[in-house]
Amino acid sequence: AVGEGDASAEDVTGVYGRAFGAEFDNYGVRGVAGSGAFEEWNVGVRGSASGGSTINRGVWGSASGSNNYGGYFTDGVFISGGISTPSDERLKTNIMDLDGADILARIGDLTPKRFEFLSDAELRQQNLPTMGASDSERFGLMAQELEQVFPELISESTHPLIDEEGNMIKDADPVIIKAVNYEDLIPVLMAAIKEQQVEIEELNHRLDQAGL
């Protein structure tokens, strides 16, 4: 289906979907693709935008509520143009420098690991939310361990249980899992590196004074 609007209007919407009031699930727009004759390309939802003098958004998502995500994906996300995070100083308050010495002391308690995610079948057997993750080896931290050192970097999110057809299991309670904010871990590591560099320079200065 193709939706067209009056080009002279200020706002034009090709497709607009609304859904509310269902006992379980509401989908404003739901796209499913697969099992085609050739199956070379399957795209559930495709968005593109161009020609706008001020704003172009191929896909625009927003959400509100206690457990909200503007976009929710399983498996990987491929991005060719990079990721930008709002960081304008005008948007922030309670701005303070990180205590490098304190962070460096705590960094030593972290233990990076290599691991593989459980398959979707294994997760379903344990009544855990499916992640759609590949079986490749990963590197990272265990959220429960990181929480003991930097609880600020841990969040909890609610995930539905999904059956093999990709539908939410309505009689199953959602599961809360822990997640790591790796983006905020970057300035933490930067603060630790800066503190470590200060200590190295102080040590070198003492060695120079001692003639060593």
Short mmCIF file of the C-alpha atoms (twelve columns), coordinates in Angstrom:
data_MODEL
# 
_entry.id   MODEL 
# 
loop_
_atom_site.group_PDB 
_atom_site.id 
_atom_site.type_symbol 
_atom_site.label_atom_id 
_atom_site.label_alt_id 
_atom_site.label_comp_id 
_atom_site.label_asym_id 
_atom_site.label_seq_id 
_atom_site.Cartn_x 
_atom_site.Cartn_y 
_atom_site.Cartn_z 
_atom_site.pdbx_PDB_model_num 
ATOM 1   C CA . ALA A 1   0.000  0.000   0.000  1 
ATOM 2   C CA . VAL A 2   1.211  3.488   -0.804 1 
ATOM 3   C CA . GLY A 3   -0.008 6.579   1.009  1 
ATOM 4   C CA . GLU A 4   0.193  10.005  -0.569 1 
ATOM 5   C CA . GLY A 5   -0.563 13.458  0.805  1 
ATOM 6   C CA . ASP A 6   -1.145 16.925  -0.562 1 
ATOM 7   C CA . ALA A 7   2.278  18.334  -1.443 1 
ATOM 8   C CA . SER A 8   1.090  21.843  -0.649 1 
ATOM 9   C CA . ALA A 9   0.321  20.917  2.953  1 
ATOM 10  C CA . GLU A 10  2.790  21.642  5.745  1 
ATOM 11  C CA . ASP A 11  2.806  18.025  6.963  1 
ATOM 12  C CA . VAL A 12  2.384  14.988  4.737  1 
ATOM 13  C CA . THR A 13  2.125  11.434  6.088  1 
ATOM 14  C CA . GLY A 14  2.387  8.485   3.725  1 
ATOM 15  C CA . VAL A 15  1.448  5.867   6.319  1 
ATOM 16  C CA . TYR A 16  0.062  6.547   9.775  1 
ATOM 17  C CA . GLY A 17  -0.795 3.796   12.212 1 
ATOM 18  C CA . ARG A 18  -2.538 3.950   15.588 1 
ATOM 19  C CA . ALA A 19  -3.220 1.120   17.972 1 
ATOM 20  C CA . PHE A 20  -4.446 1.245   21.546 1 
ATOM 21  C CA . GLY A 21  -6.836 -0.445  23.934 1 
ATOM 22  C CA . ALA A 22  -5.730 -4.032  23.330 1 
ATOM 23  C CA . GLU A 23  -5.516 -6.272  26.368 1 
ATOM 24  C CA . PHE A 24  -1.955 -7.299  25.574 1 
ATOM 25  C CA . ASP A 25  -0.251 -5.859  22.504 1 
ATOM 26  C CA . ASN A 26  -0.671 -2.668  20.495 1 
ATOM 27  C CA . TYR A 27  1.210  -2.224  17.209 1 
ATOM 28  C CA . GLY A 28  0.917  1.090   15.422 1 
ATOM 29  C CA . VAL A 29  2.895  -0.331  12.518 1 
ATOM 30  C CA . ARG A 30  4.149  -3.899  12.273 1 
ATOM 31  C CA . GLY A 31  6.231  -5.212  9.412  1 
ATOM 32  C CA . VAL A 32  7.158  -8.835  8.744  1 
ATOM 33  C CA . ALA A 33  9.192  -10.076 5.781  1 
ATOM 34  C CA . GLY A 34  10.330 -13.540 4.832  1 
ATOM 35  C CA . SER A 35  9.639  -16.746 2.922  1 
ATOM 36  C CA . GLY A 36  9.684  -15.014 -0.435 1 
ATOM 37  C CA . ALA A 37  10.159 -16.773 -3.748 1 
ATOM 38  C CA . PHE A 38  13.890 -16.007 -3.863 1 
ATOM 39  C CA . GLU A 39  14.566 -14.745 -0.317 1 
ATOM 40  C CA . GLU A 40  17.477 -12.589 -1.448 1 
ATOM 41  C CA . TRP A 41  16.231 -9.602  0.558  1 
ATOM 42  C CA . ASN A 42  13.818 -9.542  3.483  1 
ATOM 43  C CA . VAL A 43  13.195 -6.187  5.162  1 
ATOM 44  C CA . GLY A 44  10.541 -5.901  7.872  1 
ATOM 45  C CA . VAL A 45  10.471 -2.104  7.847  1 
ATOM 46  C CA . ARG A 46  12.395 0.201   5.541  1 
ATOM 47  C CA . GLY A 47  12.500 3.961   5.923  1 
ATOM 48  C CA . SER A 48  14.187 6.706   3.935  1 
ATOM 49  C CA . ALA A 49  13.922 10.480  3.879  1 
ATOM 50  C CA . SER A 50  15.424 13.187  1.679  1 
ATOM 51  C CA . GLY A 51  14.764 16.646  0.360  1 
ATOM 52  C CA . GLY A 52  13.877 18.277  3.666  1 
ATOM 53  C CA . SER A 53  15.405 21.708  4.101  1 
ATOM 54  C CA . THR A 54  15.785 21.287  7.884  1 
ATOM 55  C CA . ILE A 55  15.134 17.710  9.048  1 
ATOM 56  C CA . ASN A 56  15.301 14.313  7.358  1 
ATOM 57  C CA . ARG A 57  14.609 11.169  9.402  1 
ATOM 58  C CA . GLY A 58  14.385 7.781   7.715  1 
ATOM 59  C CA . VAL A 59  12.816 6.303   10.848 1 
ATOM 60  C CA . TRP A 60  11.746 8.342   13.854 1 
ATOM 61  C CA . GLY A 61  10.943 6.491   17.062 1 
ATOM 62  C CA . SER A 62  9.981  7.671   20.511 1 
ATOM 63  C CA . ALA A 63  8.607  6.035   23.621 1 
ATOM 64  C CA . SER A 64  7.495  7.012   27.092 1 
ATOM 65  C CA . GLY A 65  6.796  5.096   30.255 1 
ATOM 66  C CA . SER A 66  8.669  3.256   32.977 1 
ATOM 67  C CA . ASN A 67  10.293 0.819   30.546 1 
ATOM 68  C CA . ASN A 68  10.743 2.818   27.361 1 
ATOM 69  C CA . TYR A 69  12.972 2.541   24.289 1 
ATOM 70  C CA . GLY A 70  12.766 4.696   21.196 1 
ATOM 71  C CA . GLY A 71  14.121 1.669   19.330 1 
ATOM 72  C CA . TYR A 72  14.280 -1.948  20.479 1 
ATOM 73  C CA . PHE A 73  16.396 -4.460  18.555 1 
ATOM 74  C CA . THR A 74  17.590 -8.016  18.971 1 
ATOM 75  C CA . ASP A 75  20.746 -9.257  17.287 1 
ATOM 76  C CA . GLY A 76  23.163 -6.681  15.917 1 
ATOM 77  C CA . VAL A 77  22.665 -3.175  14.583 1 
ATOM 78  C CA . PHE A 78  24.692 -2.012  11.563 1 
ATOM 79  C CA . ILE A 79  25.334 1.733   11.369 1 
ATOM 80  C CA . SER A 80  27.385 3.260   8.574  1 
ATOM 81  C CA . GLY A 81  27.231 6.883   9.708  1 
ATOM 82  C CA . GLY A 82  28.304 6.501   13.339 1 
ATOM 83  C CA . ILE A 83  26.377 7.141   16.545 1 
ATOM 84  C CA . SER A 84  25.891 10.615  18.016 1 
ATOM 85  C CA . THR A 85  24.861 11.126  21.622 1 
ATOM 86  C CA . PRO A 86  23.531 14.456  22.933 1 
ATOM 87  C CA . SER A 87  26.363 16.020  24.937 1 
ATOM 88  C CA . ASP A 88  25.777 19.759  24.677 1 
ATOM 89  C CA . GLU A 89  26.769 21.398  27.963 1 
ATOM 90  C CA . ARG A 90  23.576 23.459  27.871 1 
ATOM 91  C CA . LEU A 91  21.554 20.262  28.339 1 
ATOM 92  C CA . LYS A 92  23.291 19.257  31.570 1 
ATOM 93  C CA . THR A 93  23.303 20.115  35.248 1 
ATOM 94  C CA . ASN A 94  25.217 18.993  38.365 1 
ATOM 95  C CA . ILE A 95  28.416 18.777  36.289 1 
ATOM 96  C CA . MET A 96  31.417 17.504  38.292 1 
ATOM 97  C CA . ASP A 97  34.866 16.147  37.462 1 
ATOM 98  C CA . LEU A 98  35.409 12.436  37.995 1 
ATOM 99  C CA . ASP A 99  37.714 11.477  40.868 1 
ATOM 100 C CA . GLY A 100 40.499 9.785   38.934 1 
ATOM 101 C CA . ALA A 101 42.230 8.355   42.004 1 
ATOM 102 C CA . ASP A 102 39.031 6.755   43.275 1 
ATOM 103 C CA . ILE A 103 38.175 5.360   39.850 1 
ATOM 104 C CA . LEU A 104 41.674 3.952   39.304 1 
ATOM 105 C CA . ALA A 105 41.459 2.137   42.629 1 
ATOM 106 C CA . ARG A 106 38.143 0.559   41.627 1 
ATOM 107 C CA . ILE A 107 39.163 -0.327  38.071 1 
ATOM 108 C CA . GLY A 108 41.428 -3.041  39.440 1 
ATOM 109 C CA . ASP A 109 38.368 -4.892  40.756 1 
ATOM 110 C CA . LEU A 110 36.935 -5.312  37.249 1 
ATOM 111 C CA . THR A 111 37.542 -8.551  35.389 1 
ATOM 112 C CA . PRO A 112 36.926 -8.414  31.631 1 
ATOM 113 C CA . LYS A 113 35.674 -11.704 30.228 1 
ATOM 114 C CA . ARG A 114 35.282 -13.483 26.927 1 
ATOM 115 C CA . PHE A 115 31.992 -15.297 26.414 1 
ATOM 116 C CA . GLU A 116 29.244 -16.418 24.050 1 
ATOM 117 C CA . PHE A 117 25.544 -15.691 24.412 1 
ATOM 118 C CA . LEU A 118 23.156 -18.594 24.901 1 
ATOM 119 C CA . SER A 119 21.161 -19.523 21.824 1 
ATOM 120 C CA . ASP A 120 17.509 -18.495 21.630 1 
ATOM 121 C CA . ALA A 121 16.489 -22.117 22.155 1 
ATOM 122 C CA . GLU A 122 18.578 -22.348 25.331 1 
ATOM 123 C CA . LEU A 123 17.184 -19.044 26.597 1 
ATOM 124 C CA . ARG A 124 13.594 -20.211 26.026 1 
ATOM 125 C CA . GLN A 125 14.306 -23.357 28.002 1 
ATOM 126 C CA . GLN A 126 15.324 -21.198 30.956 1 
ATOM 127 C CA . ASN A 127 12.385 -18.788 30.539 1 
ATOM 128 C CA . LEU A 128 14.743 -15.947 29.655 1 
ATOM 129 C CA . PRO A 129 14.176 -13.337 26.923 1 
ATOM 130 C CA . THR A 130 15.660 -14.227 23.551 1 
ATOM 131 C CA . MET A 131 18.446 -11.955 22.354 1 
ATOM 132 C CA . GLY A 132 18.819 -13.171 18.770 1 
ATOM 133 C CA . ALA A 133 22.580 -12.917 19.319 1 
ATOM 134 C CA . SER A 134 25.068 -14.672 17.075 1 
ATOM 135 C CA . ASP A 135 27.172 -17.495 18.462 1 
ATOM 136 C CA . SER A 136 30.428 -15.607 17.969 1 
ATOM 137 C CA . GLU A 137 32.814 -14.955 20.840 1 
ATOM 138 C CA . ARG A 138 32.354 -11.632 22.642 1 
ATOM 139 C CA . PHE A 139 34.339 -9.547  25.117 1 
ATOM 140 C CA . GLY A 140 32.817 -7.603  27.979 1 
ATOM 141 C CA . LEU A 141 31.921 -7.415  31.645 1 
ATOM 142 C CA . MET A 142 29.392 -9.307  33.722 1 
ATOM 143 C CA . ALA A 143 26.713 -6.859  34.846 1 
ATOM 144 C CA . GLN A 144 26.423 -8.394  38.316 1 
ATOM 145 C CA . GLU A 145 30.171 -7.984  38.889 1 
ATOM 146 C CA . LEU A 146 30.325 -4.453  37.474 1 
ATOM 147 C CA . GLU A 147 27.381 -3.473  39.668 1 
ATOM 148 C CA . GLN A 148 29.491 -4.136  42.764 1 
ATOM 149 C CA . VAL A 149 32.097 -1.610  41.572 1 
ATOM 150 C CA . PHE A 150 30.223 0.942   39.439 1 
ATOM 151 C CA . PRO A 151 26.487 0.609   40.107 1 
ATOM 152 C CA . GLU A 152 25.959 3.821   38.103 1 
ATOM 153 C CA . LEU A 153 26.780 1.895   34.921 1 
ATOM 154 C CA . ILE A 154 24.083 -0.737  35.423 1 
ATOM 155 C CA . SER A 155 20.446 -0.508  34.415 1 
ATOM 156 C CA . GLU A 156 17.571 -2.951  34.585 1 
ATOM 157 C CA . SER A 157 15.105 -3.420  31.759 1 
ATOM 158 C CA . THR A 158 11.969 -5.474  31.303 1 
ATOM 159 C CA . HIS A 159 11.801 -7.851  28.358 1 
ATOM 160 C CA . PRO A 160 8.902  -9.981  27.112 1 
ATOM 161 C CA . LEU A 161 9.267  -13.669 26.369 1 
ATOM 162 C CA . ILE A 162 9.039  -14.410 22.640 1 
ATOM 163 C CA . ASP A 163 7.978  -17.673 21.034 1 
ATOM 164 C CA . GLU A 164 9.641  -19.270 18.008 1 
ATOM 165 C CA . GLU A 165 7.312  -17.395 15.636 1 
ATOM 166 C CA . GLY A 166 8.395  -14.038 17.044 1 
ATOM 167 C CA . ASN A 167 5.200  -13.361 19.009 1 
ATOM 168 C CA . MET A 168 5.042  -12.343 22.661 1 
ATOM 169 C CA . ILE A 169 3.941  -15.111 25.005 1 
ATOM 170 C CA . LYS A 170 0.933  -13.526 26.659 1 
ATOM 171 C CA . ASP A 171 0.669  -15.795 29.717 1 
ATOM 172 C CA . ALA A 172 4.355  -15.407 30.610 1 
ATOM 173 C CA . ASP A 173 5.568  -12.706 32.961 1 
ATOM 174 C CA . PRO A 174 8.195  -10.327 31.511 1 
ATOM 175 C CA . VAL A 175 11.743 -10.834 32.742 1 
ATOM 176 C CA . ILE A 176 14.006 -8.156  34.204 1 
ATOM 177 C CA . ILE A 177 17.623 -8.355  33.076 1 
ATOM 178 C CA . LYS A 178 20.673 -6.241  33.853 1 
ATOM 179 C CA . ALA A 179 22.454 -4.214  31.167 1 
ATOM 180 C CA . VAL A 180 25.814 -2.397  31.029 1 
ATOM 181 C CA . ASN A 181 26.170 1.181   29.856 1 
ATOM 182 C CA . TYR A 182 29.419 0.762   27.938 1 
ATOM 183 C CA . GLU A 183 29.182 4.286   26.538 1 
ATOM 184 C CA . ASP A 184 29.473 5.840   30.001 1 
ATOM 185 C CA . LEU A 185 32.279 3.415   30.792 1 
ATOM 186 C CA . ILE A 186 34.494 5.273   28.281 1 
ATOM 187 C CA . PRO A 187 34.937 8.486   30.352 1 
ATOM 188 C CA . VAL A 188 35.440 6.325   33.444 1 
ATOM 189 C CA . LEU A 189 38.364 4.602   31.726 1 
ATOM 190 C CA . MET A 190 39.657 7.973   30.486 1 
ATOM 191 C CA . ALA A 191 39.690 9.312   34.052 1 
ATOM 192 C CA . ALA A 192 41.607 6.231   35.194 1 
ATOM 193 C CA . ILE A 193 44.167 6.636   32.376 1 
ATOM 194 C CA . LYS A 194 44.708 10.303  33.239 1 
ATOM 195 C CA . GLU A 195 45.232 9.454   36.898 1 
ATOM 196 C CA . GLN A 196 47.610 6.663   35.987 1 
ATOM 197 C CA . GLN A 197 49.590 9.051   33.774 1 
ATOM 198 C CA . VAL A 198 49.912 11.514  36.675 1 
ATOM 199 C CA . GLU A 199 51.249 8.746   38.896 1 
ATOM 200 C CA . ILE A 200 53.739 7.659   36.206 1 
ATOM 201 C CA . GLU A 201 55.008 11.221  35.785 1 
ATOM 202 C CA . GLU A 202 55.390 11.618  39.557 1 
ATOM 203 C CA . LEU A 203 57.324 8.335   39.734 1 
ATOM 204 C CA . ASN A 204 59.605 9.404   36.877 1 
ATOM 205 C CA . HIS A 205 60.232 12.718  38.640 1 
ATOM 206 C CA . ARG A 206 61.256 10.927  41.838 1 
ATOM 207 C CA . LEU A 207 63.574 8.642   39.879 1 
ATOM 208 C CA . ASP A 208 65.187 11.647  38.193 1 
ATOM 209 C CA . GLN A 209 65.730 13.325  41.562 1 
ATOM 210 C CA . ALA A 210 67.294 10.157  42.915 1 
ATOM 211 C CA . GLY A 211 69.574 9.989   39.883 1 
ATOM 212 C CA . LEU A 212 68.210 6.641   38.785 1 
# 
